[in-house]
């Protein structure tokens, strides 16, 4: 069996800081489609 290598360009979930809307996309959406607030990558831990 072959191991599946993680892809860096796969879709990732992004979460709105303000309303919590989740958007799954390959590229980072700059603003929330619902409220235009900033989005963050849920896979990136916050400091
Ligand atoms: Zn929002």
mmCIF file of the protein (N, C-alpha, C, O) and its ligand, coordinates in Angstrom:
data_MODEL
# 
_entry.id   MODEL 
# 
loop_
_entity.id 
_entity.type 
_entity.pdbx_number_of_molecules 
1 polymer     1 
2 non-polymer 1 
# 
_entity_poly.entity_id                      1 
_entity_poly.type                           'polypeptide(L)' 
_entity_poly.nstd_linkage                   no 
_entity_poly.nstd_monomer                   no 
_entity_poly.pdbx_seq_one_letter_code       
;(UNK)(UNK)(UNK)(UNK)(UNK)(UNK)(UNK)(UNK)(UNK)(UNK)(UNK)(UNK)(UNK)(UNK)(UNK)(UNK)
(UNK)(UNK)(UNK)(UNK)(UNK)(UNK)(UNK)(UNK)(UNK)(UNK)(UNK)(UNK)(UNK)(UNK)(UNK)(UNK)
(UNK)(UNK)(UNK)(UNK)(UNK)(UNK)(UNK)(UNK)(UNK)(UNK)(UNK)(UNK)(UNK)(UNK)(UNK)
;
_entity_poly.pdbx_seq_one_letter_code_can   XXXXXXXXXXXXXXXXXXXXXXXXXXXXXXXXXXXXXXXXXXXXXXX 
_entity_poly.pdbx_strand_id                 A 
# 
loop_
_entity_poly_seq.entity_id 
_entity_poly_seq.num 
_entity_poly_seq.mon_id 
_entity_poly_seq.hetero 
1 1  UNK n 
1 2  UNK n 
1 3  UNK n 
1 4  UNK n 
1 5  UNK n 
1 6  UNK n 
1 7  UNK n 
1 8  UNK n 
1 9  UNK n 
1 10 UNK n 
1 11 UNK n 
1 12 UNK n 
1 13 UNK n 
1 14 UNK n 
1 15 UNK n 
1 16 UNK n 
1 17 UNK n 
1 18 UNK n 
1 19 UNK n 
1 20 UNK n 
1 21 UNK n 
1 22 UNK n 
1 23 UNK n 
1 24 UNK n 
1 25 UNK n 
1 26 UNK n 
1 27 UNK n 
1 28 UNK n 
1 29 UNK n 
1 30 UNK n 
1 31 UNK n 
1 32 UNK n 
1 33 UNK n 
1 34 UNK n 
1 35 UNK n 
1 36 UNK n 
1 37 UNK n 
1 38 UNK n 
1 39 UNK n 
1 40 UNK n 
1 41 UNK n 
1 42 UNK n 
1 43 UNK n 
1 44 UNK n 
1 45 UNK n 
1 46 UNK n 
1 47 UNK n 
# 
loop_
_struct_asym.id 
_struct_asym.entity_id 
A 1 
B 2 
# 
loop_
_chem_comp.id 
_chem_comp.type 
_chem_comp.mon_nstd_flag 
UNK 'L-peptide linking' . 
ZN  non-polymer         . 
# 
_pdbx_entity_nonpoly.entity_id   2 
_pdbx_entity_nonpoly.name        ? 
_pdbx_entity_nonpoly.comp_id     ZN 
# 
_pdbx_nonpoly_scheme.asym_id         B 
_pdbx_nonpoly_scheme.entity_id       2 
_pdbx_nonpoly_scheme.mon_id          ZN 
_pdbx_nonpoly_scheme.ndb_seq_num     1 
_pdbx_nonpoly_scheme.pdb_seq_num     101 
_pdbx_nonpoly_scheme.auth_seq_num    101 
_pdbx_nonpoly_scheme.pdb_mon_id      ZN 
_pdbx_nonpoly_scheme.auth_mon_id     ZN 
_pdbx_nonpoly_scheme.pdb_strand_id   A 
_pdbx_nonpoly_scheme.pdb_ins_code    . 
# 
loop_
_atom_site.group_PDB 
_atom_site.id 
_atom_site.type_symbol 
_atom_site.label_atom_id 
_atom_site.label_alt_id 
_atom_site.label_comp_id 
_atom_site.label_asym_id 
_atom_site.label_entity_id 
_atom_site.label_seq_id 
_atom_site.pdbx_PDB_ins_code 
_atom_site.Cartn_x 
_atom_site.Cartn_y 
_atom_site.Cartn_z 
_atom_site.occupancy 
_atom_site.B_iso_or_equiv 
_atom_site.pdbx_formal_charge 
_atom_site.auth_seq_id 
_atom_site.auth_comp_id 
_atom_site.auth_asym_id 
_atom_site.auth_atom_id 
_atom_site.pdbx_PDB_model_num 
ATOM   1   N  N  . UNK A 1 1  ? 0.830   -1.211 0.000  1.00 0.00 ? 1   UNK A N  1 
ATOM   2   C  CA . UNK A 1 1  ? 0.000   0.000  0.000  1.00 0.00 ? 1   UNK A CA 1 
ATOM   3   C  C  . UNK A 1 1  ? 0.863   1.260  0.000  1.00 0.00 ? 1   UNK A C  1 
ATOM   4   O  O  . UNK A 1 1  ? 1.925   1.302  0.621  1.00 0.00 ? 1   UNK A O  1 
ATOM   5   N  N  . UNK A 1 2  ? 0.405   2.246  -0.681 1.00 0.00 ? 2   UNK A N  1 
ATOM   6   C  CA . UNK A 1 2  ? 1.144   3.515  -0.739 1.00 0.00 ? 2   UNK A CA 1 
ATOM   7   C  C  . UNK A 1 2  ? 0.567   4.535  0.240  1.00 0.00 ? 2   UNK A C  1 
ATOM   8   O  O  . UNK A 1 2  ? -0.647  4.649  0.410  1.00 0.00 ? 2   UNK A O  1 
ATOM   9   N  N  . UNK A 1 3  ? 1.473   5.270  0.876  1.00 0.00 ? 3   UNK A N  1 
ATOM   10  C  CA . UNK A 1 3  ? 1.006   6.359  1.738  1.00 0.00 ? 3   UNK A CA 1 
ATOM   11  C  C  . UNK A 1 3  ? 0.537   7.524  0.878  1.00 0.00 ? 3   UNK A C  1 
ATOM   12  O  O  . UNK A 1 3  ? 1.121   7.822  -0.164 1.00 0.00 ? 3   UNK A O  1 
ATOM   13  N  N  . UNK A 1 4  ? -0.502  8.159  1.322  1.00 0.00 ? 4   UNK A N  1 
ATOM   14  C  CA . UNK A 1 4  ? -0.992  9.340  0.605  1.00 0.00 ? 4   UNK A CA 1 
ATOM   15  C  C  . UNK A 1 4  ? -0.294  10.571 1.160  1.00 0.00 ? 4   UNK A C  1 
ATOM   16  O  O  . UNK A 1 4  ? -0.429  10.900 2.338  1.00 0.00 ? 4   UNK A O  1 
ATOM   17  N  N  . UNK A 1 5  ? 0.447   11.238 0.302  1.00 0.00 ? 5   UNK A N  1 
ATOM   18  C  CA . UNK A 1 5  ? 1.163   12.434 0.764  1.00 0.00 ? 5   UNK A CA 1 
ATOM   19  C  C  . UNK A 1 5  ? 0.200   13.612 0.880  1.00 0.00 ? 5   UNK A C  1 
ATOM   20  O  O  . UNK A 1 5  ? -0.645  13.828 0.012  1.00 0.00 ? 5   UNK A O  1 
ATOM   21  N  N  . UNK A 1 6  ? 0.341   14.354 1.949  1.00 0.00 ? 6   UNK A N  1 
ATOM   22  C  CA . UNK A 1 6  ? -0.518  15.540 2.095  1.00 0.00 ? 6   UNK A CA 1 
ATOM   23  C  C  . UNK A 1 6  ? -0.173  16.590 1.049  1.00 0.00 ? 6   UNK A C  1 
ATOM   24  O  O  . UNK A 1 6  ? 0.998   16.868 0.791  1.00 0.00 ? 6   UNK A O  1 
ATOM   25  N  N  . UNK A 1 7  ? -1.185  17.153 0.468  1.00 0.00 ? 7   UNK A N  1 
ATOM   26  C  CA . UNK A 1 7  ? -0.978  18.178 -0.546 1.00 0.00 ? 7   UNK A CA 1 
ATOM   27  C  C  . UNK A 1 7  ? -1.073  19.566 0.083  1.00 0.00 ? 7   UNK A C  1 
ATOM   28  O  O  . UNK A 1 7  ? -1.903  19.818 0.957  1.00 0.00 ? 7   UNK A O  1 
ATOM   29  N  N  . UNK A 1 8  ? -0.225  20.431 -0.373 1.00 0.00 ? 8   UNK A N  1 
ATOM   30  C  CA . UNK A 1 8  ? -0.222  21.782 0.194  1.00 0.00 ? 8   UNK A CA 1 
ATOM   31  C  C  . UNK A 1 8  ? -1.269  22.665 -0.455 1.00 0.00 ? 8   UNK A C  1 
ATOM   32  O  O  . UNK A 1 8  ? -1.628  23.716 0.074  1.00 0.00 ? 8   UNK A O  1 
ATOM   33  N  N  . UNK A 1 9  ? -1.760  22.222 -1.622 1.00 0.00 ? 9   UNK A N  1 
ATOM   34  C  CA . UNK A 1 9  ? -2.704  23.074 -2.350 1.00 0.00 ? 9   UNK A CA 1 
ATOM   35  C  C  . UNK A 1 9  ? -4.137  22.548 -2.261 1.00 0.00 ? 9   UNK A C  1 
ATOM   36  O  O  . UNK A 1 9  ? -5.015  22.949 -3.025 1.00 0.00 ? 9   UNK A O  1 
ATOM   37  N  N  . UNK A 1 10 ? -4.345  21.647 -1.317 1.00 0.00 ? 10  UNK A N  1 
ATOM   38  C  CA . UNK A 1 10 ? -5.703  21.118 -1.178 1.00 0.00 ? 10  UNK A CA 1 
ATOM   39  C  C  . UNK A 1 10 ? -6.595  22.158 -0.493 1.00 0.00 ? 10  UNK A C  1 
ATOM   40  O  O  . UNK A 1 10 ? -6.125  23.137 0.087  1.00 0.00 ? 10  UNK A O  1 
ATOM   41  N  N  . UNK A 1 11 ? -7.876  21.905 -0.585 1.00 0.00 ? 11  UNK A N  1 
ATOM   42  C  CA . UNK A 1 11 ? -8.816  22.842 0.021  1.00 0.00 ? 11  UNK A CA 1 
ATOM   43  C  C  . UNK A 1 11 ? -8.701  22.816 1.543  1.00 0.00 ? 11  UNK A C  1 
ATOM   44  O  O  . UNK A 1 11 ? -8.533  21.759 2.151  1.00 0.00 ? 11  UNK A O  1 
ATOM   45  N  N  . UNK A 1 12 ? -8.793  23.982 2.134  1.00 0.00 ? 12  UNK A N  1 
ATOM   46  C  CA . UNK A 1 12 ? -8.735  24.106 3.580  1.00 0.00 ? 12  UNK A CA 1 
ATOM   47  C  C  . UNK A 1 12 ? -9.931  24.906 4.074  1.00 0.00 ? 12  UNK A C  1 
ATOM   48  O  O  . UNK A 1 12 ? -10.464 25.753 3.357  1.00 0.00 ? 12  UNK A O  1 
ATOM   49  N  N  . UNK A 1 13 ? -10.351 24.627 5.315  1.00 0.00 ? 13  UNK A N  1 
ATOM   50  C  CA . UNK A 1 13 ? -11.462 25.403 5.867  1.00 0.00 ? 13  UNK A CA 1 
ATOM   51  C  C  . UNK A 1 13 ? -10.973 26.734 6.426  1.00 0.00 ? 13  UNK A C  1 
ATOM   52  O  O  . UNK A 1 13 ? -9.956  26.802 7.116  1.00 0.00 ? 13  UNK A O  1 
ATOM   53  N  N  . UNK A 1 14 ? -11.714 27.779 6.114  1.00 0.00 ? 14  UNK A N  1 
ATOM   54  C  CA . UNK A 1 14 ? -11.417 29.106 6.649  1.00 0.00 ? 14  UNK A CA 1 
ATOM   55  C  C  . UNK A 1 14 ? -12.625 29.565 7.449  1.00 0.00 ? 14  UNK A C  1 
ATOM   56  O  O  . UNK A 1 14 ? -13.772 29.361 7.052  1.00 0.00 ? 14  UNK A O  1 
ATOM   57  N  N  . UNK A 1 15 ? -12.337 30.193 8.591  1.00 0.00 ? 15  UNK A N  1 
ATOM   58  C  CA . UNK A 1 15 ? -13.408 30.595 9.500  1.00 0.00 ? 15  UNK A CA 1 
ATOM   59  C  C  . UNK A 1 15 ? -13.446 32.105 9.652  1.00 0.00 ? 15  UNK A C  1 
ATOM   60  O  O  . UNK A 1 15 ? -12.411 32.755 9.800  1.00 0.00 ? 15  UNK A O  1 
ATOM   61  N  N  . UNK A 1 16 ? -14.648 32.651 9.613  1.00 0.00 ? 16  UNK A N  1 
ATOM   62  C  CA . UNK A 1 16 ? -14.832 34.085 9.799  1.00 0.00 ? 16  UNK A CA 1 
ATOM   63  C  C  . UNK A 1 16 ? -14.607 34.444 11.261 1.00 0.00 ? 16  UNK A C  1 
ATOM   64  O  O  . UNK A 1 16 ? -15.129 33.790 12.164 1.00 0.00 ? 16  UNK A O  1 
ATOM   65  N  N  . UNK A 1 17 ? -13.813 35.505 11.480 1.00 0.00 ? 17  UNK A N  1 
ATOM   66  C  CA . UNK A 1 17 ? -13.576 35.951 12.853 1.00 0.00 ? 17  UNK A CA 1 
ATOM   67  C  C  . UNK A 1 17 ? -14.867 36.448 13.508 1.00 0.00 ? 17  UNK A C  1 
ATOM   68  O  O  . UNK A 1 17 ? -15.070 36.280 14.710 1.00 0.00 ? 17  UNK A O  1 
ATOM   69  N  N  . UNK A 1 18 ? -15.720 37.053 12.713 1.00 0.00 ? 18  UNK A N  1 
ATOM   70  C  CA . UNK A 1 18 ? -16.861 37.765 13.264 1.00 0.00 ? 18  UNK A CA 1 
ATOM   71  C  C  . UNK A 1 18 ? -18.088 36.869 13.457 1.00 0.00 ? 18  UNK A C  1 
ATOM   72  O  O  . UNK A 1 18 ? -18.650 36.809 14.550 1.00 0.00 ? 18  UNK A O  1 
ATOM   73  N  N  . UNK A 1 19 ? -18.501 36.172 12.389 1.00 0.00 ? 19  UNK A N  1 
ATOM   74  C  CA . UNK A 1 19 ? -19.755 35.421 12.475 1.00 0.00 ? 19  UNK A CA 1 
ATOM   75  C  C  . UNK A 1 19 ? -19.543 33.910 12.492 1.00 0.00 ? 19  UNK A C  1 
ATOM   76  O  O  . UNK A 1 19 ? -20.491 33.153 12.701 1.00 0.00 ? 19  UNK A O  1 
ATOM   77  N  N  . UNK A 1 20 ? -18.303 33.467 12.275 1.00 0.00 ? 20  UNK A N  1 
ATOM   78  C  CA . UNK A 1 20 ? -18.021 32.048 12.391 1.00 0.00 ? 20  UNK A CA 1 
ATOM   79  C  C  . UNK A 1 20 ? -18.356 31.231 11.157 1.00 0.00 ? 20  UNK A C  1 
ATOM   80  O  O  . UNK A 1 20 ? -18.317 30.001 11.197 1.00 0.00 ? 20  UNK A O  1 
ATOM   81  N  N  . UNK A 1 21 ? -18.688 31.907 10.055 1.00 0.00 ? 21  UNK A N  1 
ATOM   82  C  CA . UNK A 1 21 ? -18.968 31.202 8.810  1.00 0.00 ? 21  UNK A CA 1 
ATOM   83  C  C  . UNK A 1 21 ? -17.735 30.437 8.344  1.00 0.00 ? 21  UNK A C  1 
ATOM   84  O  O  . UNK A 1 21 ? -16.623 30.963 8.368  1.00 0.00 ? 21  UNK A O  1 
ATOM   85  N  N  . UNK A 1 22 ? -17.939 29.192 7.919  1.00 0.00 ? 22  UNK A N  1 
ATOM   86  C  CA . UNK A 1 22 ? -16.840 28.376 7.419  1.00 0.00 ? 22  UNK A CA 1 
ATOM   87  C  C  . UNK A 1 22 ? -16.882 28.359 5.902  1.00 0.00 ? 22  UNK A C  1 
ATOM   88  O  O  . UNK A 1 22 ? -17.914 28.059 5.300  1.00 0.00 ? 22  UNK A O  1 
ATOM   89  N  N  . UNK A 1 23 ? -15.737 28.689 5.283  1.00 0.00 ? 23  UNK A N  1 
ATOM   90  C  CA . UNK A 1 23 ? -15.616 28.626 3.838  1.00 0.00 ? 23  UNK A CA 1 
ATOM   91  C  C  . UNK A 1 23 ? -14.476 27.673 3.506  1.00 0.00 ? 23  UNK A C  1 
ATOM   92  O  O  . UNK A 1 23 ? -13.364 27.835 4.007  1.00 0.00 ? 23  UNK A O  1 
ATOM   93  N  N  . UNK A 1 24 ? -14.752 26.669 2.653  1.00 0.00 ? 24  UNK A N  1 
ATOM   94  C  CA . UNK A 1 24 ? -13.709 25.735 2.241  1.00 0.00 ? 24  UNK A CA 1 
ATOM   95  C  C  . UNK A 1 24 ? -13.230 26.140 0.859  1.00 0.00 ? 24  UNK A C  1 
ATOM   96  O  O  . UNK A 1 24 ? -14.006 26.164 -0.097 1.00 0.00 ? 24  UNK A O  1 
ATOM   97  N  N  . UNK A 1 25 ? -11.935 26.460 0.759  1.00 0.00 ? 25  UNK A N  1 
ATOM   98  C  CA . UNK A 1 25 ? -11.391 26.935 -0.506 1.00 0.00 ? 25  UNK A CA 1 
ATOM   99  C  C  . UNK A 1 25 ? -9.916  26.584 -0.602 1.00 0.00 ? 25  UNK A C  1 
ATOM   100 O  O  . UNK A 1 25 ? -9.264  26.320 0.409  1.00 0.00 ? 25  UNK A O  1 
ATOM   101 N  N  . UNK A 1 26 ? -9.390  26.583 -1.831 1.00 0.00 ? 26  UNK A N  1 
ATOM   102 C  CA . UNK A 1 26 ? -7.970  26.303 -2.035 1.00 0.00 ? 26  UNK A CA 1 
ATOM   103 C  C  . UNK A 1 26 ? -7.126  27.510 -1.684 1.00 0.00 ? 26  UNK A C  1 
ATOM   104 O  O  . UNK A 1 26 ? -5.991  27.378 -1.226 1.00 0.00 ? 26  UNK A O  1 
ATOM   105 N  N  . UNK A 1 27 ? -7.691  28.692 -1.903 1.00 0.00 ? 27  UNK A N  1 
ATOM   106 C  CA . UNK A 1 27 ? -6.968  29.920 -1.586 1.00 0.00 ? 27  UNK A CA 1 
ATOM   107 C  C  . UNK A 1 27 ? -7.682  30.666 -0.469 1.00 0.00 ? 27  UNK A C  1 
ATOM   108 O  O  . UNK A 1 27 ? -8.893  30.542 -0.286 1.00 0.00 ? 27  UNK A O  1 
ATOM   109 N  N  . UNK A 1 28 ? -6.911  31.433 0.261  1.00 0.00 ? 28  UNK A N  1 
ATOM   110 C  CA . UNK A 1 28 ? -7.438  32.120 1.433  1.00 0.00 ? 28  UNK A CA 1 
ATOM   111 C  C  . UNK A 1 28 ? -8.417  33.225 1.032  1.00 0.00 ? 28  UNK A C  1 
ATOM   112 O  O  . UNK A 1 28 ? -8.012  34.207 0.409  1.00 0.00 ? 28  UNK A O  1 
ATOM   113 N  N  . UNK A 1 29 ? -9.709  33.078 1.382  1.00 0.00 ? 29  UNK A N  1 
ATOM   114 C  CA . UNK A 1 29 ? -10.654 34.156 1.118  1.00 0.00 ? 29  UNK A CA 1 
ATOM   115 C  C  . UNK A 1 29 ? -10.365 35.331 2.047  1.00 0.00 ? 29  UNK A C  1 
ATOM   116 O  O  . UNK A 1 29 ? -10.307 35.168 3.266  1.00 0.00 ? 29  UNK A O  1 
ATOM   117 N  N  . UNK A 1 30 ? -10.187 36.492 1.475  1.00 0.00 ? 30  UNK A N  1 
ATOM   118 C  CA . UNK A 1 30 ? -9.799  37.645 2.276  1.00 0.00 ? 30  UNK A CA 1 
ATOM   119 C  C  . UNK A 1 30 ? -10.926 38.114 3.179  1.00 0.00 ? 30  UNK A C  1 
ATOM   120 O  O  . UNK A 1 30 ? -10.684 38.576 4.294  1.00 0.00 ? 30  UNK A O  1 
ATOM   121 N  N  . UNK A 1 31 ? -12.155 37.996 2.702  1.00 0.00 ? 31  UNK A N  1 
ATOM   122 C  CA . UNK A 1 31 ? -13.276 38.477 3.492  1.00 0.00 ? 31  UNK A CA 1 
ATOM   123 C  C  . UNK A 1 31 ? -14.401 37.449 3.519  1.00 0.00 ? 31  UNK A C  1 
ATOM   124 O  O  . UNK A 1 31 ? -14.535 36.627 2.613  1.00 0.00 ? 31  UNK A O  1 
ATOM   125 N  N  . UNK A 1 32 ? -15.197 37.513 4.565  1.00 0.00 ? 32  UNK A N  1 
ATOM   126 C  CA . UNK A 1 32 ? -16.345 36.631 4.721  1.00 0.00 ? 32  UNK A CA 1 
ATOM   127 C  C  . UNK A 1 32 ? -17.416 36.968 3.688  1.00 0.00 ? 32  UNK A C  1 
ATOM   128 O  O  . UNK A 1 32 ? -17.711 38.143 3.468  1.00 0.00 ? 32  UNK A O  1 
ATOM   129 N  N  . UNK A 1 33 ? -18.003 35.953 3.053  1.00 0.00 ? 33  UNK A N  1 
ATOM   130 C  CA . UNK A 1 33 ? -19.061 36.211 2.074  1.00 0.00 ? 33  UNK A CA 1 
ATOM   131 C  C  . UNK A 1 33 ? -20.332 36.730 2.723  1.00 0.00 ? 33  UNK A C  1 
ATOM   132 O  O  . UNK A 1 33 ? -21.190 37.301 2.051  1.00 0.00 ? 33  UNK A O  1 
ATOM   133 N  N  . UNK A 1 34 ? -20.453 36.535 4.017  1.00 0.00 ? 34  UNK A N  1 
ATOM   134 C  CA . UNK A 1 34 ? -21.666 36.967 4.715  1.00 0.00 ? 34  UNK A CA 1 
ATOM   135 C  C  . UNK A 1 34 ? -21.547 38.362 5.310  1.00 0.00 ? 34  UNK A C  1 
ATOM   136 O  O  . UNK A 1 34 ? -22.475 39.165 5.210  1.00 0.00 ? 34  UNK A O  1 
ATOM   137 N  N  . UNK A 1 35 ? -20.394 38.658 5.938  1.00 0.00 ? 35  UNK A N  1 
ATOM   138 C  CA . UNK A 1 35 ? -20.292 39.917 6.674  1.00 0.00 ? 35  UNK A CA 1 
ATOM   139 C  C  . UNK A 1 35 ? -19.042 40.725 6.316  1.00 0.00 ? 35  UNK A C  1 
ATOM   140 O  O  . UNK A 1 35 ? -18.816 41.799 6.874  1.00 0.00 ? 35  UNK A O  1 
ATOM   141 N  N  . UNK A 1 36 ? -18.236 40.215 5.391  1.00 0.00 ? 36  UNK A N  1 
ATOM   142 C  CA . UNK A 1 36 ? -17.036 40.933 4.941  1.00 0.00 ? 36  UNK A CA 1 
ATOM   143 C  C  . UNK A 1 36 ? -15.971 41.110 6.019  1.00 0.00 ? 36  UNK A C  1 
ATOM   144 O  O  . UNK A 1 36 ? -15.074 41.940 5.872  1.00 0.00 ? 36  UNK A O  1 
ATOM   145 N  N  . UNK A 1 37 ? -16.062 40.348 7.087  1.00 0.00 ? 37  UNK A N  1 
ATOM   146 C  CA . UNK A 1 37 ? -15.012 40.379 8.099  1.00 0.00 ? 37  UNK A CA 1 
ATOM   147 C  C  . UNK A 1 37 ? -13.832 39.522 7.637  1.00 0.00 ? 37  UNK A C  1 
ATOM   148 O  O  . UNK A 1 37 ? -13.924 38.818 6.631  1.00 0.00 ? 37  UNK A O  1 
ATOM   149 N  N  . UNK A 1 38 ? -12.729 39.587 8.377  1.00 0.00 ? 38  UNK A N  1 
ATOM   150 C  CA . UNK A 1 38 ? -11.543 38.820 8.013  1.00 0.00 ? 38  UNK A CA 1 
ATOM   151 C  C  . UNK A 1 38 ? -11.773 37.326 8.256  1.00 0.00 ? 38  UNK A C  1 
ATOM   152 O  O  . UNK A 1 38 ? -12.499 36.930 9.167  1.00 0.00 ? 38  UNK A O  1 
ATOM   153 N  N  . UNK A 1 39 ? -11.129 36.504 7.408  1.00 0.00 ? 39  UNK A N  1 
ATOM   154 C  CA . UNK A 1 39 ? -11.194 35.055 7.558  1.00 0.00 ? 39  UNK A CA 1 
ATOM   155 C  C  . UNK A 1 39 ? -9.847  34.542 8.039  1.00 0.00 ? 39  UNK A C  1 
ATOM   156 O  O  . UNK A 1 39 ? -8.811  35.153 7.778  1.00 0.00 ? 39  UNK A O  1 
ATOM   157 N  N  . UNK A 1 40 ? -9.866  33.408 8.749  1.00 0.00 ? 40  UNK A N  1 
ATOM   158 C  CA . UNK A 1 40 ? -8.598  32.784 9.124  1.00 0.00 ? 40  UNK A CA 1 
ATOM   159 C  C  . UNK A 1 40 ? -8.636  31.310 8.773  1.00 0.00 ? 40  UNK A C  1 
ATOM   160 O  O  . UNK A 1 40 ? -9.697  30.687 8.728  1.00 0.00 ? 40  UNK A O  1 
ATOM   161 N  N  . UNK A 1 41 ? -7.436  30.759 8.522  1.00 0.00 ? 41  UNK A N  1 
ATOM   162 C  CA . UNK A 1 41 ? -7.318  29.340 8.221  1.00 0.00 ? 41  UNK A CA 1 
ATOM   163 C  C  . UNK A 1 41 ? -7.471  28.554 9.516  1.00 0.00 ? 41  UNK A C  1 
ATOM   164 O  O  . UNK A 1 41 ? -6.717  28.755 10.468 1.00 0.00 ? 41  UNK A O  1 
ATOM   165 N  N  . UNK A 1 42 ? -8.445  27.664 9.542  1.00 0.00 ? 42  UNK A N  1 
ATOM   166 C  CA . UNK A 1 42 ? -8.684  26.899 10.768 1.00 0.00 ? 42  UNK A CA 1 
ATOM   167 C  C  . UNK A 1 42 ? -7.554  25.917 11.050 1.00 0.00 ? 42  UNK A C  1 
ATOM   168 O  O  . UNK A 1 42 ? -7.414  25.442 12.177 1.00 0.00 ? 42  UNK A O  1 
ATOM   169 N  N  . UNK A 1 43 ? -6.752  25.610 10.041 1.00 0.00 ? 43  UNK A N  1 
ATOM   170 C  CA . UNK A 1 43 ? -5.631  24.683 10.259 1.00 0.00 ? 43  UNK A CA 1 
ATOM   171 C  C  . UNK A 1 43 ? -4.412  25.379 10.833 1.00 0.00 ? 43  UNK A C  1 
ATOM   172 O  O  . UNK A 1 43 ? -3.465  24.727 11.272 1.00 0.00 ? 43  UNK A O  1 
ATOM   173 N  N  . UNK A 1 44 ? -4.436  26.703 10.828 1.00 0.00 ? 44  UNK A N  1 
ATOM   174 C  CA . UNK A 1 44 ? -3.322  27.468 11.373 1.00 0.00 ? 44  UNK A CA 1 
ATOM   175 C  C  . UNK A 1 44 ? -3.634  27.855 12.811 1.00 0.00 ? 44  UNK A C  1 
ATOM   176 O  O  . UNK A 1 44 ? -4.551  28.640 13.054 1.00 0.00 ? 44  UNK A O  1 
ATOM   177 N  N  . UNK A 1 45 ? -2.890  27.319 13.759 1.00 0.00 ? 45  UNK A N  1 
ATOM   178 C  CA . UNK A 1 45 ? -3.155  27.638 15.162 1.00 0.00 ? 45  UNK A CA 1 
ATOM   179 C  C  . UNK A 1 45 ? -2.883  29.101 15.468 1.00 0.00 ? 45  UNK A C  1 
ATOM   180 O  O  . UNK A 1 45 ? -1.932  29.689 14.951 1.00 0.00 ? 45  UNK A O  1 
ATOM   181 N  N  . UNK A 1 46 ? -3.710  29.673 16.297 1.00 0.00 ? 46  UNK A N  1 
ATOM   182 C  CA . UNK A 1 46 ? -3.512  31.051 16.679 1.00 0.00 ? 46  UNK A CA 1 
ATOM   183 C  C  . UNK A 1 46 ? -2.442  31.126 17.763 1.00 0.00 ? 46  UNK A C  1 
ATOM   184 O  O  . UNK A 1 46 ? -2.334  30.232 18.602 1.00 0.00 ? 46  UNK A O  1 
ATOM   185 N  N  . UNK A 1 47 ? -1.673  32.171 17.741 1.00 0.00 ? 47  UNK A N  1 
ATOM   186 C  CA . UNK A 1 47 ? -0.638  32.331 18.768 1.00 0.00 ? 47  UNK A CA 1 
ATOM   187 C  C  . UNK A 1 47 ? -1.268  32.715 20.108 1.00 0.00 ? 47  UNK A C  1 
ATOM   188 O  O  . UNK A 1 47 ? -0.556  32.894 21.096 1.00 0.00 ? 47  UNK A O  1 
HETATM 189 ZN ZN . ZN  B 2 .  ? -18.633 36.564 8.649  1.00 0.00 ? 101 ZN  A ZN 1 
# 
